[in-house]
């Protein structure tokens, strides 16, 4: 009886271990892929820029042509990895894998706009090594620690929050690492490559808001002169 129970337990453990796939999450893999993320372009903050950057030393692949107007994203920003089946075509068809902060260490050649690489599990069942999965990388401002998810940042942006900053990569596909269901071999975990740098976007103030701000500044100046 004990032997039967032990065999059953081992079978369950085997299935649990088998139903896992992995990727190496990051946007900085030495020698192959370094694509930082940028802040909103002050000249057109509601338009997202995409493409490998020009004029930023250390990015890979080199020879990028996109000139970004915003600063490299660093402290106060998080990155979220979304995954979904290869049939997924939009972010709404995908689920959150994990959310991580951008690194700020100055010892690195290009500290800003990058996250520290880590291995993450994709789902708990049905995602085996060799399974094709779609991904999107999303980044957002935490607004001083008040925003903890991309969904919340997206909602704030939609509500006209002037402090909200959001952005996403293009969709890319990877074959998961782990025990391959077809061959039984262990596939290497893929790096999250296949997309390029992008900038965040932010809400453009309404003309009335700008006008009110201007009136406020003018009133303050007049008050100071009277004093």
N, C-alpha and C positions, 0 to 999 in steps of 0.2 A: 504493500500500500504506500509506504514512504517513497519507494522507488518511482511509483506512478506519479505521485505528487511532485517529486523533484523533477521528473522528466517534463511534466506540464509547465512547471515554473520556468525551466530552461527554455522551453519552446516560446513562452510568452516574452521572455527577455530577449530571445533571438529576434522575434518579430518587431519588438520595440526598437532594437538597435538597427534593424534592417530598414525601418521606415523613417530614415533620416537622410537629409541631404545638406550640404554645406557650401558656403562661399567665403572667400576672404574679402571682407568689406573694407574699402579704403578708396582714396583717390590719389595716392602716392605710393607707387611701387617702383623702387629704384631700378633704373636701367630700362624700363619699359613704358611706364604710364604715370605722369604727374600732371593732373588737370585741376587747378585750384578753382574755387568758386568766388565770385565777386559781389560787391554790394551794388545797389541801384546806381545807374548812371544819372548824375544830377541834371544832365541836359535833356534826358528823356526817361525819367524814373519809372514810367508806367510801361515801358517797352523792354522786354527781356532780350538781352544779347546772348548769343550762343556761338560756340566755335573755339578751337584751340587758340590760346592767347598769343598776341604778338608783343615782343619787347619785354617779356617776363623771363629772366634767366632761370634756367633749371627745369622748365616745363618740358614734358615729353608726351607725344612726339613733338620734336622741335619744328620750327618753320611755320608756326601758327600765324594767321592773318587777322584775327579779330582784335581790335583795339578797344579795350574796356575802359569806360569812363569812371566806374565806381571803384572804391577801395577793396582790397582783398578781405573777405569775411574772416573774422577771428572771434575774440571774446564776445559772449552774449548772443551767439548763434548756435543752432543745432542742425544736425543732418539726420534725416530719416530714410531708411531703406524700405521700399515697398516691393512686394513680390506677388506674382499671380501666375496662373497657367499660361502656356504659350498661346492660348486663344484670347487672352486678355488684350484689349485695345485701349483702355482708359484707366486712369488712376482709381476710379470708383470700383473697378473690377479686381482690385488688388488689395492686399492686406499689409499692415505694418509688420516688419520683421524686427527692427530695433531703431532706437534714436540715440545718437551720440553727439557730444559737443565738439566744436572745432578746436584744434590744438593752438596753443599760444606760445609754446617754447621758442625762445629766440636762438637756441643752439643750432637749429636746423637751417639749411640754406634758404628754404622757402617756408617759413613757419605758418604764415597766414593763408587762409583759404583751403586748408587741408585738415583731414582727420587722421587720427592714429589707427593704423590697420588692425583688424581683429577678425577672427574666424567666427561666423555666426551660423546657426542652424536655421534651415528654411522649413517651417512647418514641423509637424510631429509624426504624421502618417501619410503615406502615399508619395512622398517626395524622396525618391531613392537616388543614389548615384547614377549619373547618366540621364536623369530626367531633365527635359528642357523646360526652363522657367523664364518668364519675362520679369524685368525689373525696372524701377524708376527710382532715381535719387532725388529727394526733395530737401530743400534747406529753408530755414526761417529764422527770424529774429525772436529771441525769447522775451523781448520787451522788458528787460530788467528783471527777469525771472518770473514774470506773470503768465507767460505762455510756455506750455510744456509739450505741445503736440502740433504737428503740421496742420491737422484738421482745425484746431483752434486758431492758428495763425491765418489760415485760409478764410475762416469765418470772420475774423477781425478785419481782414482786408476787404471782404465783401460788404462789411458794414461801414466802410469808409474810415477805418482807424488809420490816422496819419502816421502812426508808429509801426504799423504792420509792414513786414517785408517778407516776401515769399518767392520761391522759384523752384523749377523742376528741370531735371535732365530729360533728354529724349528717352524713349523706351529702348531697352537693350535686352538681349537674350543670352542666357548662359546655360551650360550643361552642368548640373550639380555634381559636386564631389561626394564621395561616400561609397558604400557597397553597391556596385552596379547590379541592378535586378536582372539584366540580360546576360551578363558574363560571370557574375559572382566575384569579379575582381574589385579592388578598391580604387576608384577614380580619384585623381588629385583634385583638391578644392580649387576652383577657378577664382581668379582675381576679378573684382567688379570693374571691368573695363568695357569698352564698346560705346562710350559716350564721351562728350567733350565738356569743357568748361562752360559755365553759364553765369549770368548775373541774376540777382534778385530784382524784384520790382516792388514799388511802393505806391501808395495812393497819391494822386495829384490833387492838391487842394483846389476846391471850387473857387472861381473868381471872387465870389462874395466873401469867402474866408480871407483871401489875400487882401481884399479891399478893407475889411474890418481890421485886419492886422495893421495895415497902413494907417488907418485912422487912429488906431490906438497909439501907434508910435508917434504920430503927429501931435496927438493930444498930450502925450507925455512930454514931448519937446516943448510945447507951448507952456505947459505947467512949470517946467524948469526955468523957462525964460522969465515968467512972471515972478518967480521966487527971487 
